[in-house]
Amino acid sequence: MPRAIQIDKPGPASAMKWREVDVGKPGKGEIRVRHTAVGLNYIDVYHRSGLYPLPLPLTLGMEGAGVVEALGRGVTGLKAGDRVAYATAPLGAYSEERLIPADRVVKVPRDISDETAAAMMLQGMTVRYLIRETYRVKKGDTILVHAAAGGVGLILCQWAKHLGATVIGTVGSRAKAKLARAHGCDHAIVYTEQNFTDRVRRITKGEGLPVVYDSIGKDTFEGSLDCLRPRGTMVSFGNASGPVPPFETGLLAAKGSLFLTRPSLPHYTASRKDLTTTANDLFRAVRSGAVKIEVNQTYALKDAARAHRDLEGRKTTGSTVLIP
């Protein structure tokens, strides 16, 4: 029988169990996928810890790539043997095989490897909606990207630079600053050595920024608001340091009539049309060379607990892939 990583109750990395699972045959509108690579994302930590509560027991994982093994009734446009990838589908990617709705997967172009596909779907499609829809980055914009050396950060820096933006990024070490600069970050701020808000003000000569992309949460939220110019947009899309505490909405007015949004990829890819448009834009950016996907860590799927500990300990850079 195939195996999967599951949790019976929320907890630390040790709560994850490697066990046999009964996958079964695909039902109407479903396909059975044999995974060749699985993406690791910080949201997996939120699901495992219970920050984002979900019904239990739970097979973790939102992103994967693999081969179609079988099709259920009514599935068109796919056949056994097709290479496919997905993100934001029903959870269950931390598995050797799984069932998944056929309309939630996309075919992988021949010149993109399975590991690259597994590493790029969630993070890359996240970047696509952040810079093309949540706030449309334009040539001449100066933007701030927190965690610029992470998986989303490296993609965002490259894509925004390709669009003509000046990119400011925050990172946790000088080594990560070097990595971020190599991927389009014009100004890499080591937040353990410098106050990022003060540095942004100096870089922009006091003008502030039109947008901040913040996946850190609690530790950077107020500082991020202070980086914005009047009517700037604060995009809070993650909680790596913990959730943002409650605050009075009048704070946004006091700091310049700011806009605040808390977006999520599922809402930007809910329809089949939105999903394919987003995925195809990402594939084009990668195939053109504008965006390079950095798979800097690889773990066996059964070692997912170690991967989670390294991710939470900020020991990883770029993207991480789990291999079944």
C-alpha positions as CSV (number, residue, x, y, z in Angstrom):
1,M,0.0,0.0,0.0
2,P,1.1,3.6,-0.6
3,R,2.2,5.7,2.4
4,A,1.5,9.2,3.5
5,I,2.4,11.7,6.2
6,Q,-0.5,12.3,8.5
7,I,-1.3,14.0,11.8
8,D,-4.0,12.8,14.3
9,K,-3.8,16.0,16.3
10,P,-2.1,19.4,16.0
11,G,1.4,19.7,17.4
12,P,5.1,20.0,16.7
13,A,6.9,18.3,13.8
14,S,7.0,15.0,15.8
15,A,3.2,14.9,15.4
16,M,3.6,13.8,11.8
17,K,3.3,10.0,11.2
18,W,4.5,8.0,8.1
19,R,1.8,5.3,7.6
20,E,0.1,3.2,5.0
21,V,-3.1,4.7,3.4
22,D,-5.9,3.2,1.3
23,V,-6.2,5.5,-1.8
24,G,-8.9,3.7,-3.7
25,K,-10.2,4.3,-7.2
26,P,-11.0,7.8,-8.6
27,G,-14.6,8.8,-8.5
28,K,-16.5,11.0,-10.9
29,G,-14.4,14.0,-11.9
30,E,-11.3,12.7,-10.0
31,I,-7.9,11.4,-11.0
32,R,-5.4,9.2,-9.1
33,V,-1.9,10.7,-9.1
34,R,1.4,9.0,-8.3
35,H,3.6,11.8,-6.8
36,T,7.1,12.2,-8.1
37,A,7.8,15.4,-6.0
38,V,6.0,17.3,-3.3
39,G,6.4,21.0,-2.4
40,L,7.1,22.2,1.2
41,N,5.4,25.4,2.2
42,Y,5.1,27.4,5.4
43,I,1.4,27.0,5.3
44,D,2.0,23.3,6.0
45,V,3.4,24.3,9.4
46,Y,0.2,26.3,10.1
47,H,-1.9,23.2,9.2
48,R,0.3,20.9,11.3
49,S,0.4,23.2,14.4
50,G,-3.3,24.0,14.3
51,L,-2.9,27.7,13.6
52,Y,-5.2,27.0,10.7
53,P,-7.5,24.3,12.1
54,L,-8.7,21.5,9.8
55,P,-10.6,18.3,10.3
56,L,-8.5,15.4,11.6
57,P,-6.9,13.0,10.9
58,L,-5.2,14.9,8.1
59,T,-2.8,14.2,5.3
60,L,-0.7,17.3,5.0
61,G,0.5,19.1,1.9
62,M,-1.0,21.5,-0.7
63,E,1.4,21.2,-3.6
64,G,2.8,18.4,-5.7
65,A,3.7,17.0,-9.1
66,G,3.3,13.6,-10.5
67,V,1.9,11.2,-13.1
68,V,-1.8,10.4,-13.8
69,E,-2.4,6.8,-12.9
70,A,-6.1,6.5,-13.4
71,L,-9.2,8.6,-14.4
72,G,-12.7,8.7,-13.0
73,R,-15.9,9.1,-14.9
74,G,-16.3,12.3,-16.8
75,V,-12.7,13.4,-16.8
76,T,-11.6,14.9,-20.1
77,G,-8.4,16.6,-21.3
78,L,-6.2,14.2,-19.4
79,K,-5.0,10.6,-19.9
80,A,-3.0,8.1,-17.9
81,G,0.7,8.9,-18.1
82,D,0.2,12.7,-18.2
83,R,2.5,14.8,-16.0
84,V,0.5,17.1,-13.9
85,A,1.0,19.6,-11.0
86,Y,-1.2,21.4,-8.6
87,A,-1.5,23.7,-5.6
88,T,-4.4,24.7,-3.3
89,A,-6.3,21.6,-4.1
90,P,-7.7,19.6,-1.2
91,L,-4.9,18.8,1.1
92,G,-3.1,15.5,0.7
93,A,0.2,16.1,-1.2
94,Y,2.4,14.5,1.5
95,S,1.7,11.1,0.0
96,E,3.0,8.6,-2.5
97,E,-0.4,8.5,-4.3
98,R,-3.7,10.3,-3.9
99,L,-7.0,11.2,-5.4
100,I,-7.6,14.7,-6.6
101,P,-10.3,16.6,-8.6
102,A,-9.2,16.7,-12.2
103,D,-10.1,20.4,-12.6
104,R,-7.5,21.3,-9.9
105,V,-4.5,20.1,-11.8
106,V,-2.6,21.5,-14.8
107,K,-0.4,19.7,-17.3
108,V,3.4,20.4,-16.8
109,P,5.3,21.6,-19.9
110,R,7.9,19.1,-21.1
111,D,10.8,21.4,-20.4
112,I,9.9,21.9,-16.7
113,S,11.1,19.1,-14.4
114,D,8.9,17.4,-11.8
115,E,10.9,18.8,-8.9
116,T,10.7,22.3,-10.4
117,A,7.0,22.0,-10.9
118,A,6.4,20.8,-7.3
119,A,8.5,23.7,-6.0
120,M,6.9,26.4,-8.1
121,M,3.2,26.0,-8.1
122,L,2.1,27.3,-4.8
123,Q,4.9,29.8,-4.3
124,G,4.9,30.9,-8.0
125,M,1.2,31.3,-8.3
126,T,1.2,33.2,-5.0
127,V,3.7,35.6,-6.5
128,R,1.7,36.0,-9.7
129,Y,-1.5,37.1,-7.9
130,L,0.5,39.3,-5.5
131,I,2.2,41.4,-8.1
132,R,-0.3,41.2,-11.0
133,E,-3.7,41.4,-9.1
134,T,-3.4,42.3,-5.4
135,Y,-1.2,45.2,-6.3
136,R,-0.2,45.5,-9.9
137,V,3.6,46.2,-9.9
138,K,4.6,48.7,-12.5
139,K,7.8,49.8,-14.0
140,G,9.4,52.5,-11.7
141,D,7.7,51.2,-8.5
142,T,9.9,50.6,-5.5
143,I,8.6,47.7,-3.4
144,L,9.4,45.9,-0.1
145,V,9.6,42.1,0.1
146,H,10.0,40.5,3.5
147,A,11.8,37.1,3.7
148,A,13.4,37.9,0.3
149,A,15.6,34.8,0.4
150,G,12.7,32.4,0.9
151,G,10.8,30.5,-1.7
152,V,8.2,33.2,-2.4
153,G,10.7,35.9,-1.8
154,L,13.2,34.8,-4.5
155,I,10.5,34.4,-7.1
156,L,8.9,37.7,-6.2
157,C,12.2,39.6,-6.4
158,Q,13.0,38.2,-9.8
159,W,9.5,38.7,-11.3
160,A,9.2,42.2,-9.9
161,K,12.6,43.1,-11.2
162,H,11.6,41.8,-14.6
163,L,8.6,44.1,-14.5
164,G,10.9,47.1,-13.9
165,A,10.5,47.6,-10.2
166,T,13.2,48.5,-7.7
167,V,13.2,45.7,-5.0
168,I,14.0,46.2,-1.4
169,G,14.1,42.9,0.6
170,T,14.6,41.9,4.2
171,V,16.7,38.8,5.1
172,G,18.0,37.2,8.3
173,S,21.7,37.0,7.4
174,R,24.4,38.3,5.1
175,A,24.5,35.0,3.3
176,K,20.8,35.4,2.6
177,A,21.3,39.0,1.5
178,K,23.8,37.8,-1.1
179,L,21.3,35.2,-2.3
180,A,18.5,37.8,-2.6
181,R,20.7,40.2,-4.5
182,A,21.6,37.5,-7.0
183,H,17.8,37.1,-7.7
184,G,16.9,40.7,-8.4
185,C,16.9,42.3,-4.9
186,D,18.4,45.8,-5.3
187,H,18.7,46.5,-1.6
188,A,19.0,43.6,0.8
189,I,18.4,44.6,4.5
190,V,19.7,42.3,7.2
191,Y,17.0,42.9,9.8
192,T,19.2,41.6,12.6
193,E,21.7,44.4,11.9
194,Q,19.5,47.3,10.6
195,N,16.1,48.8,11.3
196,F,14.3,48.0,8.0
197,T,11.9,50.9,8.4
198,D,14.6,53.5,8.8
199,R,16.5,52.0,5.8
200,V,13.5,52.1,3.6
201,R,12.9,55.7,4.5
202,R,16.5,56.5,3.5
203,I,16.3,54.6,0.2
204,T,13.1,56.3,-0.8
205,K,14.3,59.7,0.6
206,G,11.3,59.8,3.0
207,E,8.7,59.2,0.3
208,G,7.7,55.7,1.3
209,L,6.5,52.8,-0.8
210,P,3.4,52.0,-2.8
211,V,3.3,48.4,-1.5
212,V,4.8,46.1,1.1
213,Y,4.6,42.3,0.8
214,D,4.8,40.8,4.3
215,S,4.7,37.1,5.0
216,I,6.3,37.5,8.5
217,G,3.3,38.8,10.4
218,K,3.5,39.9,14.0
219,D,7.2,41.0,14.1
220,T,7.1,43.2,11.0
221,F,3.5,44.4,10.7
222,E,3.8,47.9,12.3
223,G,7.2,48.5,10.8
224,S,5.8,47.6,7.4
225,L,3.0,50.1,7.8
226,D,5.6,52.8,8.5
227,C,7.3,52.0,5.2
228,L,4.3,53.0,3.2
229,R,3.5,56.3,1.6
230,P,0.0,57.8,1.9
231,R,-2.6,55.5,0.4
232,G,0.0,52.7,0.1
233,T,-1.0,49.0,0.2
234,M,0.0,46.6,2.9
235,V,-0.2,43.0,1.7
236,S,-0.1,40.7,4.7
237,F,0.0,37.1,3.3
238,G,1.7,35.1,6.0
239,N,2.4,34.6,9.7
240,A,5.9,33.2,10.0
241,S,6.5,35.0,13.3
242,G,2.9,34.6,14.5
243,P,-0.4,36.2,13.6
244,V,-0.8,40.0,13.6
245,P,-2.5,41.1,16.9
246,P,-5.8,42.9,16.8
247,F,-5.6,46.6,16.2
248,E,-7.8,49.7,15.8
249,T,-8.6,50.3,12.1
250,G,-8.0,54.0,12.8
251,L,-4.3,53.2,12.8
252,L,-4.5,52.9,9.0
253,A,-6.0,56.4,8.7
254,A,-3.4,57.8,11.1
255,K,-0.6,56.4,9.0
256,G,-1.8,57.8,5.7
257,S,-5.2,56.3,4.7
258,L,-3.5,53.0,4.0
259,F,-5.0,49.9,2.3
260,L,-4.6,46.6,4.1
261,T,-5.4,43.2,2.5
262,R,-5.0,39.6,3.7
263,P,-5.1,37.6,0.5
264,S,-5.0,33.9,-0.1
265,L,-4.2,31.9,-3.2
266,P,-7.4,29.7,-3.2
267,H,-9.5,32.9,-3.7
268,Y,-7.4,33.9,-6.8
269,T,-7.6,30.4,-8.4
270,A,-11.1,29.3,-7.4
271,S,-12.3,29.0,-11.0
272,R,-10.8,26.8,-13.6
273,K,-10.2,29.8,-15.8
274,D,-8.4,31.7,-13.0
275,L,-6.3,28.6,-12.2
276,T,-5.1,28.0,-15.7
277,T,-4.5,31.7,-16.4
278,T,-2.3,32.0,-13.3
279,A,-0.5,28.7,-13.9
280,N,0.2,29.6,-17.6
281,D,1.5,33.0,-16.6
282,L,3.9,31.3,-14.2
283,F,5.0,28.7,-16.7
284,R,5.8,31.5,-19.2
285,A,7.8,33.5,-16.7
286,V,9.9,30.4,-15.8
287,R,10.3,29.1,-19.4
288,S,11.4,32.6,-20.6
289,G,14.2,32.7,-17.9
290,A,12.7,35.7,-16.2
291,V,12.1,33.6,-13.1
292,K,14.5,30.8,-12.0
293,I,13.1,28.3,-9.4
294,E,15.8,27.5,-6.8
295,V,15.3,24.1,-5.3
296,N,17.9,24.5,-2.5
297,Q,16.8,21.6,-0.3
298,T,15.6,18.1,-0.9
299,Y,14.3,15.6,1.7
300,A,12.8,12.2,1.5
301,L,9.0,12.5,2.1
302,K,9.3,10.2,5.1
303,D,11.6,12.7,6.6
304,A,9.1,15.6,6.4
305,A,9.4,16.2,10.2
306,R,13.1,17.2,9.7
307,A,12.1,19.4,6.8
308,H,9.6,21.2,8.9
309,R,12.1,21.7,11.7
310,D,14.6,23.2,9.3
311,L,11.9,25.4,7.7
312,E,10.7,26.7,11.1
313,G,14.3,27.3,12.2
314,R,14.9,29.5,9.1
315,K,17.6,27.1,7.9
316,T,16.2,26.9,4.4
317,T,16.5,29.2,1.4
318,G,14.5,29.2,-1.8
319,S,12.3,26.2,-2.4
320,T,12.2,22.8,-0.7
321,V,11.0,19.5,-2.3
322,L,10.0,16.2,-0.6
323,I,10.7,13.1,-2.7
324,P,8.3,10.1,-2.2
